[in-house]
């Protein structure tokens, strides 16, 4: 039993240092610039949107709660504390994405190619959005990073990766994942 406890302590210590090294490597790559940074909106309880969802009325949408707002603050602090260069911050038109962008970065613009296509009401937009995102990325030229605040479904479609709320997923322009950082609140 004592051996098992020692083994567990050693395992936790090793994986923690590996994760820290991995984050340091990712931060160094972000400092180099030219990366795509996909961020799933901060924590908004539930999934999908209510039946009465209206894109122009935040009161009809699933929104950030206080934990999500705190998480959005920590997202912004991550970029400031690590001195990561940002060219632009683009957000989905959904209120939970815009609120994440506003709290974390202050300045942002919206683009509908980052919108959710989770509900049947918007599923028909998926192919058009993916094409428009690809066109935008192909034309994007900068030595700084591009931040894209969006939804699980879009990140999953583009990167074949299932992000947690508020997770930062970094890729190159060919959508090869370089790494990710989960921002806890």
N, CA and C atoms as a LAMMPS dump frame, in Angstrom:
ITEM: TIMESTEP
0
ITEM: NUMBER OF ATOMS
555
ITEM: BOX BOUNDS ff ff ff
-5.0000000000000000e+02 5.0000000000000000e+02
-5.0000000000000000e+02 5.0000000000000000e+02
-5.0000000000000000e+02 5.0000000000000000e+02
ITEM: ATOMS id mol type element x y z
1 1 1 N 0.828 -1.196 0
2 1 2 C 0 0 0
3 1 3 C 0.874 1.262 0
4 2 1 N 1.922 1.244 0.826
5 2 2 C 2.824 2.381 0.894
6 2 3 C 3.508 2.605 -0.465
7 3 1 N 3.9 1.516 -1.121
8 3 2 C 4.524 1.61 -2.438
9 3 3 C 3.562 2.259 -3.431
10 4 1 N 2.295 1.897 -3.387
11 4 2 C 1.285 2.456 -4.286
12 4 3 C 1.154 3.963 -4.077
13 5 1 N 1.138 4.407 -2.82
14 5 2 C 1.035 5.839 -2.532
15 5 3 C 2.243 6.583 -3.087
16 6 1 N 3.429 6.024 -2.9
17 6 2 C 4.646 6.654 -3.419
18 6 3 C 4.592 6.717 -4.947
19 7 1 N 4.163 5.635 -5.569
20 7 2 C 4.038 5.597 -7.027
21 7 3 C 3.075 6.681 -7.516
22 8 1 N 1.94 6.827 -6.87
23 8 2 C 0.947 7.833 -7.263
24 8 3 C 1.532 9.244 -7.126
25 9 1 N 2.227 9.504 -6.035
26 9 2 C 2.838 10.818 -5.829
27 9 3 C 3.867 11.109 -6.92
28 10 1 N 4.697 10.139 -7.233
29 10 2 C 5.702 10.312 -8.288
30 10 3 C 5.015 10.541 -9.639
31 11 1 N 3.978 9.764 -9.938
32 11 2 C 3.261 9.908 -11.209
33 11 3 C 2.649 11.297 -11.341
34 12 1 N 1.992 11.769 -10.288
35 12 2 C 1.386 13.103 -10.316
36 12 3 C 2.454 14.168 -10.495
37 13 1 N 3.563 14.025 -9.809
38 13 2 C 4.656 14.994 -9.927
39 13 3 C 5.208 15.031 -11.346
40 14 1 N 5.392 13.878 -11.953
41 14 2 C 5.928 13.821 -13.316
42 14 3 C 4.96 14.415 -14.32
43 15 1 N 3.683 14.062 -14.233
44 15 2 C 2.725 14.578 -15.209
45 15 3 C 2.528 16.072 -15.042
46 16 1 N 2.603 16.598 -13.825
47 16 2 C 2.484 18.03 -13.601
48 16 3 C 3.647 18.764 -14.257
49 17 1 N 4.871 18.261 -14.114
50 17 2 C 6.013 18.929 -14.737
51 17 3 C 5.961 18.807 -16.255
52 18 1 N 5.451 17.701 -16.763
53 18 2 C 5.299 17.551 -18.219
54 18 3 C 4.301 18.575 -18.742
55 19 1 N 3.176 18.731 -18.033
56 19 2 C 2.168 19.702 -18.446
57 19 3 C 2.736 21.12 -18.394
58 20 1 N 3.497 21.447 -17.357
59 20 2 C 4.106 22.773 -17.24
60 20 3 C 5.079 23.017 -18.393
61 21 1 N 5.898 22.023 -18.738
62 21 2 C 6.814 22.153 -19.875
63 21 3 C 6.049 22.327 -21.181
64 22 1 N 4.968 21.587 -21.318
65 22 2 C 4.139 21.669 -22.52
66 22 3 C 3.533 23.069 -22.648
67 23 1 N 3.021 23.609 -21.539
68 23 2 C 2.456 24.959 -21.566
69 23 3 C 3.521 26 -21.886
70 24 1 N 4.715 25.827 -21.337
71 24 2 C 5.801 26.768 -21.608
72 24 3 C 6.167 26.736 -23.095
73 25 1 N 6.23 25.546 -23.675
74 25 2 C 6.517 25.399 -25.093
75 25 3 C 5.418 26.059 -25.93
76 26 1 N 4.171 25.843 -25.553
77 26 2 C 3.051 26.444 -26.279
78 26 3 C 3.112 27.967 -26.185
79 27 1 N 3.377 28.493 -25.005
80 27 2 C 3.473 29.943 -24.825
81 27 3 C 4.595 30.515 -25.68
82 28 1 N 5.731 29.827 -25.741
83 28 2 C 6.837 30.285 -26.596
84 28 3 C 6.417 30.317 -28.064
85 29 1 N 5.675 29.312 -28.503
86 29 2 C 5.202 29.3 -29.889
87 29 3 C 4.199 30.432 -30.136
88 30 1 N 3.349 30.715 -29.144
89 30 2 C 2.405 31.825 -29.28
90 30 3 C 3.144 33.163 -29.356
91 31 1 N 4.236 33.282 -28.622
92 31 2 C 5.023 34.516 -28.669
93 31 3 C 5.645 34.724 -30.045
94 32 1 N 5.898 33.626 -30.766
95 32 2 C 6.423 33.734 -32.133
96 32 3 C 5.4 34.331 -33.08
97 33 1 N 4.099 34.201 -32.749
98 33 2 C 3.035 34.765 -33.57
99 33 3 C 2.65 33.875 -34.735
100 34 1 N 1.699 34.368 -35.525
101 34 2 C 1.244 33.665 -36.714
102 34 3 C 0.373 32.444 -36.454
103 35 1 N -0.167 32.318 -35.253
104 35 2 C -0.982 31.142 -34.908
105 35 3 C -2.468 31.491 -34.926
106 36 1 N -3.277 30.461 -35.092
107 36 2 C -4.722 30.58 -34.933
108 36 3 C -5.036 30.136 -33.52
109 37 1 N -5.781 30.948 -32.812
110 37 2 C -6.137 30.633 -31.433
111 37 3 C -7.658 30.528 -31.362
112 38 1 N -8.131 29.301 -31.31
113 38 2 C -9.558 29.05 -31.17
114 38 3 C -9.88 29.013 -29.681
115 39 1 N -10.877 29.772 -29.275
116 39 2 C -11.308 29.756 -27.882
117 39 3 C -12.797 29.428 -27.857
118 40 1 N -13.132 28.351 -27.161
119 40 2 C -14.549 28.087 -26.941
120 40 3 C -15.009 29.09 -25.887
121 41 1 N -16.161 29.695 -26.114
122 41 2 C -16.679 30.685 -25.167
123 41 3 C -16.559 30.179 -23.735
124 42 1 N -16.45 31.104 -22.808
125 42 2 C -16.348 30.755 -21.39
126 42 3 C -17.629 30.056 -20.933
127 43 1 N -17.595 29.56 -19.718
128 43 2 C -18.651 28.701 -19.186
129 43 3 C -20.035 29.367 -19.214
130 44 1 N -20.947 28.701 -19.887
131 44 2 C -22.356 29.092 -19.952
132 44 3 C -23.145 27.814 -19.676
133 45 1 N -23.776 27.706 -18.519
134 45 2 C -24.434 26.451 -18.135
135 45 3 C -25.427 25.944 -19.188
136 46 1 N -25.481 24.629 -19.329
137 46 2 C -26.412 23.998 -20.267
138 46 3 C -25.747 23.648 -21.579
139 47 1 N -26.565 23.375 -22.577
140 47 2 C -26.054 23.112 -23.928
141 47 3 C -27.08 23.599 -24.935
142 48 1 N -26.584 23.981 -26.093
143 48 2 C -27.491 24.499 -27.117
144 48 3 C -28.118 25.806 -26.665
145 49 1 N -29.225 26.147 -27.28
146 49 2 C -29.945 27.364 -26.921
147 49 3 C -31.418 27.053 -26.725
148 50 1 N -32.13 27.906 -25.968
149 50 2 C -33.571 27.696 -25.76
150 50 3 C -34.343 27.743 -27.082
151 51 1 N -35.543 27.194 -27.073
152 51 2 C -36.378 27.17 -28.285
153 51 3 C -36.69 28.567 -28.813
154 52 1 N -36.797 29.551 -27.92
155 52 2 C -37.134 30.916 -28.341
156 52 3 C -35.897 31.742 -28.695
157 53 1 N -34.773 31.073 -28.95
158 53 2 C -33.508 31.735 -29.25
159 53 3 C -33.665 32.774 -30.359
160 54 1 N -33.101 33.965 -30.078
161 54 2 C -33.071 35.046 -31.058
162 54 3 C -31.652 35.61 -31.017
163 55 1 N -30.986 35.598 -32.139
164 55 2 C -29.592 36.049 -32.217
165 55 3 C -29.421 37.494 -31.738
166 56 1 N -30.458 38.313 -31.904
167 56 2 C -30.379 39.729 -31.54
168 56 3 C -30.886 40.04 -30.138
169 57 1 N -31.198 39.011 -29.361
170 57 2 C -31.735 39.219 -28.021
171 57 3 C -31.037 38.278 -27.041
172 58 1 N -30.075 38.829 -26.3
173 58 2 C -29.287 38.011 -25.365
174 58 3 C -30.155 37.343 -24.307
175 59 1 N -31.284 37.936 -23.96
176 59 2 C -32.126 37.35 -22.919
177 59 3 C -32.748 36.026 -23.354
178 60 1 N -32.705 35.726 -24.651
179 60 2 C -33.264 34.462 -25.159
180 60 3 C -32.186 33.392 -25.337
181 61 1 N -30.944 33.722 -25.025
182 61 2 C -29.829 32.815 -25.278
183 61 3 C -29.273 32.223 -23.984
184 62 1 N -28.499 31.17 -24.152
185 62 2 C -27.711 30.63 -23.039
186 62 3 C -26.495 31.539 -22.887
187 63 1 N -26.323 32.082 -21.691
188 63 2 C -25.289 33.09 -21.472
189 63 3 C -24.291 32.665 -20.402
190 64 1 N -23.204 33.423 -20.31
191 64 2 C -22.217 33.2 -19.265
192 64 3 C -22.871 33.438 -17.909
193 65 1 N -22.464 32.655 -16.932
194 65 2 C -22.836 32.948 -15.554
195 65 3 C -21.625 33.599 -14.893
196 66 1 N -21.666 33.803 -13.576
197 66 2 C -20.537 34.448 -12.89
198 66 3 C -19.246 33.662 -13.038
199 67 1 N -19.335 32.31 -13.013
200 67 2 C -18.133 31.489 -13.218
201 67 3 C -17.562 31.728 -14.616
202 68 1 N -18.43 31.826 -15.608
203 68 2 C -17.99 32.079 -16.973
204 68 3 C -17.335 33.439 -17.12
205 69 1 N -17.887 34.436 -16.442
206 69 2 C -17.281 35.774 -16.49
207 69 3 C -15.898 35.768 -15.84
208 70 1 N -15.771 35.063 -14.736
209 70 2 C -14.457 34.932 -14.087
210 70 3 C -13.482 34.211 -15.013
211 71 1 N -13.959 33.16 -15.65
212 71 2 C -13.112 32.411 -16.575
213 71 3 C -12.657 33.315 -17.721
214 72 1 N -13.548 34.14 -18.244
215 72 2 C -13.188 35.064 -19.326
216 72 3 C -12.098 36.03 -18.87
217 73 1 N -12.173 36.502 -17.628
218 73 2 C -11.113 37.379 -17.089
219 73 3 C -9.772 36.657 -17.091
220 74 1 N -9.783 35.389 -16.671
221 74 2 C -8.543 34.606 -16.636
222 74 3 C -8.004 34.343 -18.042
223 75 1 N -8.88 34.199 -19.003
224 75 2 C -8.433 34.042 -20.396
225 75 3 C -7.644 35.28 -20.805
226 76 1 N -8.207 36.448 -20.543
227 76 2 C -7.517 37.695 -20.878
228 76 3 C -6.189 37.831 -20.148
229 77 1 N -6.173 37.472 -18.854
230 77 2 C -4.936 37.543 -18.064
231 77 3 C -3.859 36.628 -18.632
232 78 1 N -4.251 35.455 -19.134
233 78 2 C -3.29 34.521 -19.724
234 78 3 C -2.509 35.203 -20.852
235 79 1 N -3.211 35.933 -21.706
236 79 2 C -2.548 36.586 -22.844
237 79 3 C -1.696 37.769 -22.395
238 80 1 N -2.188 38.528 -21.424
239 80 2 C -1.432 39.686 -20.927
240 80 3 C -0.181 39.233 -20.182
241 81 1 N -0.347 38.308 -19.241
242 81 2 C 0.782 37.861 -18.42
243 81 3 C 1.868 37.187 -19.248
244 82 1 N 1.478 36.537 -20.331
245 82 2 C 2.459 35.849 -21.171
246 82 3 C 2.921 36.689 -22.362
247 83 1 N 2.458 37.942 -22.422
248 83 2 C 2.877 38.895 -23.464
249 83 3 C 2.71 38.303 -24.871
250 84 1 N 1.534 37.748 -25.113
251 84 2 C 1.235 37.128 -26.406
252 84 3 C 0.665 38.188 -27.345
253 85 1 N 1.293 38.315 -28.509
254 85 2 C 0.89 39.33 -29.493
255 85 3 C -0.402 38.894 -30.203
256 86 1 N -1.337 39.836 -30.271
257 86 2 C -2.627 39.562 -30.896
258 86 3 C -2.844 40.547 -32.034
259 87 1 N -3.184 40.019 -33.203
260 87 2 C -3.519 40.864 -34.336
261 87 3 C -4.979 41.291 -34.238
262 88 1 N -5.868 40.305 -34.218
263 88 2 C -7.307 40.564 -34.175
264 88 3 C -7.985 39.563 -33.266
265 89 1 N -9.116 39.995 -32.721
266 89 2 C -9.996 39.107 -31.978
267 89 3 C -11.328 39.116 -32.711
268 90 1 N -11.722 37.939 -33.192
269 90 2 C -13.013 37.778 -33.865
270 90 3 C -13.899 36.891 -33.007
271 91 1 N -15.176 37.207 -32.973
272 91 2 C -16.123 36.465 -32.155
273 91 3 C -17.333 36.055 -32.973
274 92 1 N -17.929 34.956 -32.559
275 92 2 C -19.249 34.569 -33.032
276 92 3 C -20.222 35.686 -32.659
277 93 1 N -21.377 35.709 -33.307
278 93 2 C -22.4 36.705 -32.996
279 93 3 C -23.234 36.327 -31.773
280 94 1 N -23.051 35.115 -31.253
281 94 2 C -23.779 34.677 -30.06
282 94 3 C -23.312 35.505 -28.865
283 95 1 N -24.234 35.843 -27.977
284 95 2 C -23.918 36.709 -26.829
285 95 3 C -22.864 36.118 -25.911
286 96 1 N -22.853 34.802 -25.695
287 96 2 C -21.856 34.215 -24.794
288 96 3 C -20.446 34.337 -25.358
289 97 1 N -20.327 34.322 -26.67
290 97 2 C -19.011 34.523 -27.301
291 97 3 C -18.605 35.99 -27.233
292 98 1 N -19.544 36.878 -27.528
293 98 2 C -19.239 38.314 -27.482
294 98 3 C -18.88 38.755 -26.066
295 99 1 N -19.583 38.219 -25.068
296 99 2 C -19.266 38.58 -23.691
297 99 3 C -17.882 38.053 -23.296
298 100 1 N -17.553 36.839 -23.723
299 100 2 C -16.213 36.295 -23.477
300 100 3 C -15.162 37.216 -24.094
301 101 1 N -15.379 37.618 -25.338
302 101 2 C -14.43 38.488 -26.044
303 101 3 C -14.293 39.841 -25.353
304 102 1 N -15.407 40.414 -24.959
305 102 2 C -15.382 41.737 -24.33
306 102 3 C -14.655 41.701 -22.992
307 103 1 N -14.953 40.706 -22.168
308 103 2 C -14.306 40.61 -20.856
309 103 3 C -12.814 40.297 -21.003
310 104 1 N -12.493 39.367 -21.884
311 104 2 C -11.096 38.919 -22.012
312 104 3 C -10.215 39.919 -22.758
313 105 1 N -10.761 40.532 -23.815
314 105 2 C -9.898 41.312 -24.71
315 105 3 C -10.346 42.749 -24.953
316 106 1 N -11.518 43.104 -24.52
317 106 2 C -12.103 44.439 -24.72
318 106 3 C -12.476 44.676 -26.181
319 107 1 N -11.491 44.76 -27.071
320 107 2 C -11.752 45.073 -28.482
321 107 3 C -11.888 43.792 -29.302
322 108 1 N -12.975 43.724 -30.068
323 108 2 C -13.22 42.568 -30.916
324 108 3 C -14.232 42.963 -31.981
325 109 1 N -14.332 42.144 -32.981
326 109 2 C -15.411 42.292 -33.965
327 109 3 C -16.065 40.925 -34.145
328 110 1 N -17.28 40.937 -34.641
329 110 2 C -17.991 39.673 -34.844
330 110 3 C -17.903 39.253 -36.301
331 111 1 N -18.017 37.959 -36.494
332 111 2 C -18.063 37.415 -37.851
333 111 3 C -18.948 36.178 -37.826
334 112 1 N -19.914 36.123 -38.735
335 112 2 C -20.883 35.019 -38.701
336 112 3 C -20.29 33.666 -39.082
337 113 1 N -19.089 33.628 -39.656
338 113 2 C -18.518 32.298 -39.928
339 113 3 C -18.076 31.605 -38.648
340 114 1 N -18.105 32.311 -37.525
341 114 2 C -17.778 31.706 -36.229
342 114 3 C -19.022 31.289 -35.447
343 115 1 N -20.2 31.518 -36.001
344 115 2 C -21.447 31.192 -35.312
345 115 3 C -21.633 29.694 -35.129
346 116 1 N -22.504 29.362 -34.207
347 116 2 C -22.84 27.955 -33.962
348 116 3 C -23.74 27.432 -35.071
349 117 1 N -23.619 26.163 -35.358
350 117 2 C -24.566 25.488 -36.259
351 117 3 C -25.089 24.226 -35.576
352 118 1 N -25.14 24.284 -34.247
353 118 2 C -25.589 23.148 -33.428
354 118 3 C -27.074 22.853 -33.628
355 119 1 N -27.895 23.898 -33.585
356 119 2 C -29.346 23.674 -33.697
357 119 3 C -29.742 23.466 -35.151
358 120 1 N -30.86 22.784 -35.335
359 120 2 C -31.342 22.516 -36.695
360 120 3 C -31.622 23.813 -37.445
361 121 1 N -31.963 24.874 -36.722
362 121 2 C -32.235 26.182 -37.332
363 121 3 C -31.004 26.711 -38.082
364 122 1 N -29.797 26.399 -37.58
365 122 2 C -28.565 26.928 -38.165
366 122 3 C -27.687 25.871 -38.834
367 123 1 N -28.074 24.614 -38.774
368 123 2 C -27.26 23.529 -39.333
369 123 3 C -26.99 23.726 -40.832
370 124 1 N -27.927 24.315 -41.517
371 124 2 C -27.779 24.529 -42.969
372 124 3 C -26.626 25.486 -43.302
373 125 1 N -26.163 26.251 -42.323
374 125 2 C -25.087 27.227 -42.547
375 125 3 C -23.685 26.635 -42.458
376 126 1 N -23.573 25.406 -41.986
377 126 2 C -22.264 24.822 -41.685
378 126 3 C -21.28 24.898 -42.854
379 127 1 N -21.648 24.38 -44.005
380 127 2 C -20.709 24.34 -45.13
381 127 3 C -20.287 25.743 -45.57
382 128 1 N -21.228 26.663 -45.589
383 128 2 C -20.933 28.048 -45.969
384 128 3 C -19.965 28.675 -44.96
385 129 1 N -20.222 28.465 -43.677
386 129 2 C -19.354 29.021 -42.638
387 129 3 C -17.941 28.457 -42.734
388 130 1 N -17.826 27.164 -42.91
389 130 2 C -16.507 26.536 -43.001
390 130 3 C -15.745 27.085 -44.201
391 131 1 N -16.416 27.243 -45.325
392 131 2 C -15.774 27.8 -46.518
393 131 3 C -15.304 29.24 -46.261
394 132 1 N -16.176 30.051 -45.658
395 132 2 C -15.818 31.446 -45.381
396 132 3 C -14.663 31.544 -44.386
397 133 1 N -14.662 30.688 -43.379
398 133 2 C -13.548 30.666 -42.421
399 133 3 C -12.254 30.288 -43.142
400 134 1 N -12.302 29.246 -43.953
401 134 2 C -11.107 28.827 -44.702
402 134 3 C -10.597 29.953 -45.601
403 135 1 N -11.505 30.643 -46.294
404 135 2 C -11.112 31.759 -47.158
405 135 3 C -10.44 32.866 -46.344
406 136 1 N -11.013 33.168 -45.189
407 136 2 C -10.458 34.215 -44.322
408 136 3 C -9.048 33.822 -43.854
409 137 1 N -8.91 32.598 -43.397
410 137 2 C -7.605 32.128 -42.893
411 137 3 C -6.569 32.129 -44.019
412 138 1 N -6.958 31.715 -45.217
413 138 2 C -6.019 31.699 -46.346
414 138 3 C -5.521 33.096 -46.697
415 139 1 N -6.356 34.115 -46.483
416 139 2 C -5.969 35.497 -46.795
417 139 3 C -5.273 36.186 -45.628
418 140 1 N -5.375 35.622 -44.435
419 140 2 C -4.833 36.27 -43.236
420 140 3 C -3.309 36.213 -43.243
421 141 1 N -2.697 37.37 -43.154
422 141 2 C -1.235 37.472 -43.116
423 141 3 C -0.862 38.368 -41.945
424 142 1 N -0.158 37.827 -40.981
425 142 2 C 0.279 38.616 -39.834
426 142 3 C 1.363 37.861 -39.091
427 143 1 N 2.228 38.622 -38.433
428 143 2 C 3.219 37.986 -37.566
429 143 3 C 2.698 37.914 -36.131
430 144 1 N 1.447 38.329 -35.946
431 144 2 C 0.777 38.215 -34.65
432 144 3 C -0.249 37.09 -34.747
433 145 1 N -0.905 36.815 -33.639
434 145 2 C -1.878 35.721 -33.575
435 145 3 C -3.298 36.207 -33.853
436 146 1 N -4.11 35.331 -34.381
437 146 2 C -5.525 35.596 -34.643
438 146 3 C -6.349 34.808 -33.634
439 147 1 N -7.195 35.509 -32.891
440 147 2 C -8.058 34.861 -31.906
441 147 3 C -9.461 34.721 -32.467
442 148 1 N -10 33.506 -32.361
443 148 2 C -11.332 33.18 -32.871
444 148 3 C -12.163 32.626 -31.709
445 149 1 N -13.102 33.42 -31.22
446 149 2 C -13.936 32.987 -30.094
447 149 3 C -15.23 32.435 -30.674
448 150 1 N -15.463 31.151 -30.395
449 150 2 C -16.519 30.447 -31.099
450 150 3 C -17.126 29.349 -30.223
451 151 1 N -17.646 28.333 -30.854
452 151 2 C -18.43 27.285 -30.198
453 151 3 C -17.779 25.91 -30.373
454 152 1 N -18.216 25.002 -29.523
455 152 2 C -17.757 23.609 -29.575
456 152 3 C -17.893 23.04 -30.983
457 153 1 N -19.066 23.226 -31.61
458 153 2 C -19.317 22.569 -32.901
459 153 3 C -18.364 23.043 -33.988
460 154 1 N -18.031 24.321 -33.992
461 154 2 C -17.134 24.816 -35.033
462 154 3 C -15.704 24.328 -34.793
463 155 1 N -15.251 24.401 -33.549
464 155 2 C -13.896 23.923 -33.244
465 155 3 C -13.789 22.431 -33.541
466 156 1 N -14.814 21.692 -33.175
467 156 2 C -14.828 20.253 -33.442
468 156 3 C -14.786 19.966 -34.94
469 157 1 N -15.526 20.724 -35.705
470 157 2 C -15.567 20.542 -37.166
471 157 3 C -14.224 20.875 -37.812
472 158 1 N -13.626 21.992 -37.405
473 158 2 C -12.4 22.48 -38.045
474 158 3 C -11.159 21.712 -37.574
475 159 1 N -11.077 21.475 -36.262
476 159 2 C -9.859 20.887 -35.695
477 159 3 C -10.007 19.421 -35.305
478 160 1 N -11.227 18.892 -35.417
479 160 2 C -11.491 17.517 -34.972
480 160 3 C -11.063 17.342 -33.513
481 161 1 N -11.492 18.311 -32.685
482 161 2 C -11.109 18.354 -31.276
483 161 3 C -12.299 18.868 -30.475
484 162 1 N -12.569 18.266 -29.34
485 162 2 C -13.678 18.68 -28.483
486 162 3 C -13.206 19.515 -27.312
487 163 1 N -13.309 20.85 -27.407
488 163 2 C -12.799 21.718 -26.346
489 163 3 C -13.762 21.859 -25.165
490 164 1 N -13.208 22.118 -24.002
491 164 2 C -13.995 22.463 -22.822
492 164 3 C -14.376 23.939 -22.907
493 165 1 N -15.311 24.357 -22.08
494 165 2 C -15.658 25.783 -22.019
495 165 3 C -14.425 26.587 -21.652
496 166 1 N -14.178 27.662 -22.393
497 166 2 C -13.044 28.533 -22.121
498 166 3 C -11.695 27.981 -22.527
499 167 1 N -11.657 26.815 -23.145
500 167 2 C -10.367 26.234 -23.526
501 167 3 C -9.784 26.968 -24.724
502 168 1 N -8.476 27.173 -24.676
503 168 2 C -7.712 27.817 -25.738
504 168 3 C -7.048 26.708 -26.545
505 169 1 N -7.365 26.635 -27.833
506 169 2 C -6.787 25.6 -28.701
507 169 3 C -5.998 26.317 -29.798
508 170 1 N -4.722 26.02 -29.873
509 170 2 C -3.819 26.715 -30.792
510 170 3 C -3.498 25.802 -31.967
511 171 1 N -3.579 26.384 -33.179
512 171 2 C -3.222 25.621 -34.379
513 171 3 C -2.424 26.505 -35.327
514 172 1 N -1.841 25.845 -36.316
515 172 2 C -1.219 26.599 -37.403
516 172 3 C -2.305 26.886 -38.444
517 173 1 N -1.922 27.546 -39.545
518 173 2 C -2.91 27.917 -40.562
519 173 3 C -3.46 26.721 -41.336
520 174 1 N -2.829 25.559 -41.183
521 174 2 C -3.343 24.336 -41.806
522 174 3 C -4.212 23.544 -40.839
523 175 1 N -4.539 24.15 -39.71
524 175 2 C -5.397 23.556 -38.673
525 175 3 C -4.756 22.354 -37.979
526 176 1 N -3.432 22.305 -37.958
527 176 2 C -2.735 21.293 -37.168
528 176 3 C -2.642 21.817 -35.741
529 177 1 N -3.185 21.071 -34.801
530 177 2 C -3.184 21.518 -33.411
531 177 3 C -1.765 21.489 -32.848
532 178 1 N -1.381 22.601 -32.242
533 178 2 C -0.075 22.737 -31.62
534 178 3 C -0.173 22.419 -30.128
535 179 1 N -1.282 22.803 -29.537
536 179 2 C -1.493 22.555 -28.114
537 179 3 C -2.746 23.255 -27.628
538 180 1 N -3.052 23.054 -26.362
539 180 2 C -4.223 23.713 -25.782
540 180 3 C -3.967 24.029 -24.32
541 181 1 N -4.73 24.976 -23.82
542 181 2 C -4.652 25.383 -22.418
543 181 3 C -6.075 25.483 -21.901
544 182 1 N -6.347 24.779 -20.815
545 182 2 C -7.649 24.904 -20.176
546 182 3 C -7.544 25.963 -19.1
547 183 1 N -8.408 26.942 -19.185
548 183 2 C -8.43 28.025 -18.212
549 183 3 C -9.464 27.69 -17.165
550 184 1 N -8.992 27.422 -15.965
551 184 2 C -9.895 27.086 -14.87
552 184 3 C -10.325 28.345 -14.157
553 185 1 N -11.485 28.293 -13.577
554 185 2 C -12.046 29.468 -12.901
555 185 3 C -12.378 29.137 -11.475
